[in-house]
Amino acid sequence: MKRKYIISIALVVVIALIAFKLTANKKQLDAANTPEKKVAVIIPVKYATAKEQLLELSIVKTGNLAPFKESKVITTSSGILQTVRFELGDQVHQGQVLAIMDNRTQQLDLQKAESNLSKLKADLQTYTELLEGKATTREKVNDIRQNVNDAQVQADQIKKQMGDASVKAPTSGIISAKNMEQGVFANVGSEIATIINLSRTKVQVNLTEAEVYQIKQGQSVKITTDVYPDVVFPGKVSFISPQADVTHNYMAEIMIENTQKTTLRSGTFVYADFSQKSKQNVLVIPREALTESVKNASVYLVGQDNKVVLTPVQPGREMGSLIEIIGGLKSGDRVVTSGQINLKNGTEVSLAK
């Protein structure tokens, strides 16, 4: 009886130990399956407020003046420069004879060609009369008529060569270079002078991709130079390249009237001011608020709960460190300008300007 009692007590103890162990294990499993409470991390960022301001484009470029026209004086025949009728700095007019080539050989050739032409014309007259009397053949008359035509062409060619002996100015302007002197032999195509036309001057400047879309052909431009510090020369955009160069710059050309009072010279260093003001108010934000390129632009918009939302925007013109926003934001919206790399949708932030 005593033995059965001891066995019963032992079984109760074993069962109690098993129950205790199972209870402990369940607590461990429940603790393991319970999700940990995450502590929200607040990211410090800088921000700016989208605001409206008066549109003002500020673009100033530097460049050098170039002539409105620059032409080379080219010989069209070969020979000795018999006469040179210009000096450096001379003002010349289009069509003015600047030099005369020695054409005595052409004169002799022309005399010979005209003498031959006269003889052939007389022969043609004689054989035409013989044909009427049926004393010759039509083939003979046609041969002589062809010879007359050939002789006429030869004489005309020699006259043209003699005309080419007079070297004329291809444009009006100032002689800026004199390459040959009187008595020198010149081949066909030799450059004997350079003429530049400074009645107007032009400036060539390079515009970036952001700038070129803000400039229009015919737009007024203010030109200044250190040579005339108190003078502003009015200019107009005469050309904008439709294609960028290898550095993604676009060449623009500005034309300026050149007055006698303040004469501008080729090569002078100038400043071209494209800046404009208007009465148009535009919405702007700092350029650094954009998270990607201008073509695929978005910003982190800060909500009332200080949580951010990645928001696509439509950018417009750049104005220094600011950029116009055409769509996606409204005045008063807060956008992150620094610290975007640590953000994603829904991140809570602390703000500092």
Beta strands, then each sheet from edge to edge (+ up, - down):
strand 1: 43-49
strand 2: 51-57
strand 3: 60-74
strand 4: 79-84
strand 5: 91-92
strand 6: 97-101
strand 7: 166-168
strand 8: 173-178
strand 9: 185-186
strand 10: 191-207
strand 11: 220-225
strand 12: 228-240
strand 13: 250-257
strand 14: 269-273
strand 15: 276-286
strand 16: 298-302
strand 17: 308-312
strand 18: 314-319
strand 19: 322-327
strand 20: 334-338
strand 21: 349-352
sheet 1: 17+ 16- 20+ 1- 21-
sheet 2: 2+ 15- 19+ 18-
sheet 3: 5+ 8- 10+ 3- 14+ 11- 12+ 13-
sheet 4: 7+ 6- 4+ 9-
end
